Amino acid sequence: MEENKETKEWLEELGEKFLHKIGLKKGQKVLDFGCGIGDYTIPAAKVVGGKGKIYALDNDEKSLKFLLGRAKRYGLKNIEIIKTSGEAKIGLEDESLNVVLLYDVIHNSYFPELEKRKELLNEVQRILRQDGIVSIYPKHAIPGDIKKEVENARFSFARKFHATLLHDSCLTESKVFNFSKV
Ligand SMILES: C[S@@+](CC[C@H](N)C(=O)[O-])C[C@H]1O[C@@H](n2cnc3c(N)ncnc32)[C@H](O)[C@@H]1O
C-alpha cells in the first residue's frame, strides 16, 4: 500500500529522530506492545539495527500482516511478531529488554479494567532489565492518572518529551513519558 506523505516522512526520518530522543540505541531489545501497523516498530527497527531486535506484539492479525509487508519493503529483518489473544501476559523472559513502548494502548478503549492495566505494568516490570525504560504515549488517557498507575507499579518518572509523533497517519505534536525501574 502507498503511504501518505506524512507517514513516509515519519517512517523515513522523523520516527528515528524521535526514538533516538527518547533513548533508543543500537543493539537494544525493544517490545512495541500494541504495535498496530508498526508506525513505531519500523523506525525502532532501524534505530536498533541488525544486532538489536524489536518484538512487535498485537492481538490484531490484519495490522501485523500490514506491518510485515512494511518491514519487507524497508528490508528489516530484526522484527519478531508476537500475535496474542489480548492477554496482558507477555511471553518474553525476565529482565530481557531495554525498552518497552506502550504507545496509544494503555487506556480505556483497550484496557478498561484497572486490574488488567496493573497486570500489564507488572509484566512490563518483569521483562525489563534493571536499567530498562518504559515509554508511554498516553493518547486517549489522562496523563496524570496513568502516571500514578505506572508509579504504583514500581516505576519512577524519568522524563517528559514534547515531540512530533505520527498518529493515524498524521504528524501531531504530543507528549511522551519515560519511566525507569525503581
Ligand atoms: C491505537 S493502536 C496504536 C498502535 C501503535 N502503538 C501506535 O501508536 O501507532 C492500538 C493497538 O493496540 C492493539 N491492542 C489493543 N488491545 C490489545 C491487547 N490487549 N493486546 C495486544 N494488543 C492490543 C490494537 O490491536 C491496536 O493495534
The ligand as an SDF file (V2000), in Angstrom:
LIG
                    3D

 27 29  0  0  0  0  0  0  0  0999 V2000
   -4.3240    2.8610   18.5950 C   0  0  0  0  0  0  0  0  0  0  0  0
   -3.3570    1.4900   18.1210 S   0  0  0  0  0  0  0  0  0  0  0  0
   -1.7200    2.0810   18.4600 C   0  0  0  0  0  0  0  0  0  0  0  0
   -0.6940    1.4390   17.5800 C   0  0  0  0  0  0  0  0  0  0  0  0
    0.7300    1.9020   17.8100 C   0  0  0  0  0  0  0  0  0  0  0  0
    1.1790    1.6050   19.1640 N   0  0  0  0  0  0  0  0  0  0  0  0
    0.8450    3.3800   17.5330 C   0  0  0  0  0  0  0  0  0  0  0  0
    0.9100    4.1640   18.4840 O   0  0  0  0  0  0  0  0  0  0  0  0
    0.8350    3.7410   16.3520 O   0  0  0  0  0  0  0  0  0  0  0  0
   -3.5800    0.3210   19.4340 C   0  0  0  0  0  0  0  0  0  0  0  0
   -3.1170   -1.0650   19.0750 C   0  0  0  0  0  0  0  0  0  0  0  0
   -3.1230   -1.8680   20.2420 O   0  0  0  0  0  0  0  0  0  0  0  0
   -3.6470   -3.1380   19.9190 C   0  0  0  0  0  0  0  0  0  0  0  0
   -4.2120   -3.7260   21.1400 N   0  0  0  0  0  0  0  0  0  0  0  0
   -5.3160   -3.3380   21.8100 C   0  0  0  0  0  0  0  0  0  0  0  0
   -5.5060   -4.1070   22.8930 N   0  0  0  0  0  0  0  0  0  0  0  0
   -4.5180   -5.0190   22.8890 C   0  0  0  0  0  0  0  0  0  0  0  0
   -4.1880   -6.1230   23.7430 C   0  0  0  0  0  0  0  0  0  0  0  0
   -4.9430   -6.4170   24.7960 N   0  0  0  0  0  0  0  0  0  0  0  0
   -3.0980   -6.8570   23.4450 N   0  0  0  0  0  0  0  0  0  0  0  0
   -2.3470   -6.5550   22.3640 C   0  0  0  0  0  0  0  0  0  0  0  0
   -2.6130   -5.5330   21.5140 N   0  0  0  0  0  0  0  0  0  0  0  0
   -3.6820   -4.7810   21.7780 C   0  0  0  0  0  0  0  0  0  0  0  0
   -4.6870   -2.8570   18.8480 C   0  0  0  0  0  0  0  0  0  0  0  0
   -4.9530   -4.0120   18.0890 O   0  0  0  0  0  0  0  0  0  0  0  0
   -4.0150   -1.7500   18.0510 C   0  0  0  0  0  0  0  0  0  0  0  0
   -3.2420   -2.2860   17.0120 O   0  0  0  0  0  0  0  0  0  0  0  0
  1  2  1  0
  2  3  1  0
  2 10  1  0
  3  4  1  0
  4  5  1  0
  5  6  1  0
  5  7  1  0
  7  8  2  0
  7  9  1  0
 10 11  1  0
 11 12  1  0
 11 26  1  0
 12 13  1  0
 13 14  1  0
 13 24  1  0
 14 15  1  0
 14 23  1  0
 15 16  2  0
 16 17  1  0
 17 18  1  0
 17 23  2  0
 18 19  1  0
 18 20  2  0
 20 21  1  0
 21 22  2  0
 22 23  1  0
 24 25  1  0
 24 26  1  0
 26 27  1  0
M  CHG  2   2   1   9  -1
M  END
$$$$
